[in-house]
Amino acid sequence: MIDIAAAATTRNTRSTVDYLTTTHEVLESIIDQINDGIVIASPEGKISYYNNMVRELFGLSSESPVENLKDLCGINWSRRLARAAIDAGGDYGTLVASDRTIHFEEKIHAGDSIRFLEFTIKRLFSHSRHHEVRVIVVRDVSARRRLEATLQSGGACGLISNSPEMLKVFEKARQVASSDASIMLQGESGTGKSCVARLIHEQSSRNRYPLIEVNCAAVPSTLLESEFFGHTKGAFTGAHDQRQGKFQAADHGTLLLDEIGELPLHLQAKILHAIEDRRFQMLGSNETLNVNFRLVSASNINLREAIDSNLFRADLYYRISVIPITIPPLRERISDVPLLVNHFCDDLVARGHKDNIKITKAAWQALLNYPWPGNIRELNNAVEHGVICSDNGVVDVDSLPQDIQRFGRSASVVVTLQVPETSPDKSAEENAQIIQKFELQDAMEKAHGSKTVAAQILGIDRSTLWRRMQKAGLA
């Protein structure tokens, strides 16, 4: 006889298997339509599933193996996860052991192109928590990064530094950000005063509100009053509509008055009154408006000297400079040049340039010898000039702007190495060691003690420099 119950069970089992198989296939089809890459891997890095987008994002051919995470463009996952944990304010062990989501971004070579990929990693467990997998979502943010790099290319970043003087500036900026005291930023043009002002705003409690920037030197003197205080309709010829001024726009936020030393004397008294009382009247109006903003001023001229020359009001100066911060010029922190050059090269890659930029030893020497009167802004322009005029991605002295080339040809600025006399009594190897030791000492002296800069001068990497210094007894 046929076991009806057993047959029914068999049919139900087959139906369940067919249903699960169909569901799995449908889910795979759905995941393959997603524009993000999806990877499922074990904690050890063995990949159990990935969708079709993964090969496209990483530029992998159909023959390329995708069995382990290390197959994805050779990313060092342990190191990258550790860095992501530190950036998130924790440590690698704690973060990986938790259920928190990990985020990081990586620049990769996908075939012949450069891509910026955003990674989101999450731990998932079975109901019993005996089995664990890592789900990795990969998103291509290259277009966004290139757009950001293009929009921000006009502003040189002065917040990349390993100089003790600049690190003190950053620390003081963060320290005073929590207060509402007026801050005066002084420094030469192009040193990064606007960047420091943005740092102060971002670190303050007003960061939810706007940072309003006014370049006092860029606004015609006849329009300055309207620019600051706004105007009503018909206040003057051409005032067809009511317009809000910068003081009102900065309400609850931060107002940056850049190049404040360029303000005409007749307007300084009115500015002082508005800053002291935090209230003013629009042009053409009798209504008094109250505002609450944090004032940050910046100047590339010495305002104390301007006071002595009767070009700047002393009472305004003391009102705006409760906390003065001086930003050193680039020539006084030459060890920052390699850091900034590499940053600007990365920025150019993000804007679409090829990632094969190489700078020769002679070009590095020219960049490190140059005094940079235009500071970081000039360095940014010089790097872009060098990359555009490079020969197959190699930036040599001839690729750099003419001002740097002319300066480099001046014998008075080149510090020559005084090599000690070798002795015929010593072997060739001993004489070579003597010369190398003095080359190392000379490079470290030119680099003001920075091993990074010394390595750039010698055309070697830091690890090679360290080994040579140890061998020469200098480390």
FENVENWO-V337224 format. One record per pair of residues at least 6 apart in sequence whose C-alpha atoms are under 6 Angstrom apart, sorted by the first residue. I is the first residue (numbers start at 0). J is the second residue. Records with the same first field share a line. If there is no record, write none. Layout:
BEGIN
I: J  J
END
This chain:
BEGIN
31: 50  51
35: 137  138
36: 52  53  136  137
37: 49  50  135  136
38: 48  49  134  135
39: 46  47  48  133  134
40: 46  47  132  133
41: 132  133
44: 67  68
45: 67
46: 66  67
57: 109
58: 109  110
81: 91
83: 103
84: 90  91
98: 122
100: 120  121
101: 119  120
102: 118  119
103: 117  118
104: 116  117  118
105: 115  116
106: 114  115
107: 113  114
114: 141
115: 140  141
116: 138  139  140
117: 137  138
118: 136  137
119: 135  136
120: 134  135
121: 133  134
122: 132  133
123: 131  132
124: 130  131
145: 349  350
148: 350
149: 350
155: 376
157: 191
160: 335
162: 332
172: 199
176: 199  202  203
177: 203
179: 293
181: 294  295  319  321
182: 295  320  322  323
183: 296  297  320  323
184: 297  324  325
185: 297  298  299  325
186: 299  325  326
187: 299
188: 299
189: 373  374  375  376
190: 328  374  375
200: 206
205: 252
208: 252
209: 252
210: 252  253  254
211: 249  254
212: 255
213: 256  257
214: 257
215: 258  259
216: 261
226: 244
227: 244  245  246
228: 244  281
229: 242  243  244  281
230: 241  242  281  282
231: 241  283
232: 238  239  240  241
234: 283
249: 292
250: 290  291  292
251: 291  292
252: 292
253: 292  293  294
254: 294
255: 295  296
256: 296
257: 296  297
258: 297  298
259: 298
260: 298
271: 315
273: 279
277: 289  290
278: 288  289  290
279: 287  288
280: 286  287
305: 311
306: 313
329: 374
330: 370
334: 452
348: 354
355: 392
356: 392  393
357: 393  394
358: 393  394
359: 395
360: 458
362: 395  396
364: 456
365: 407
385: 394  398  399
388: 398
389: 398
421: 430
436: 471
442: 453
443: 453
446: 452  453
454: 460  461
468: 474
END
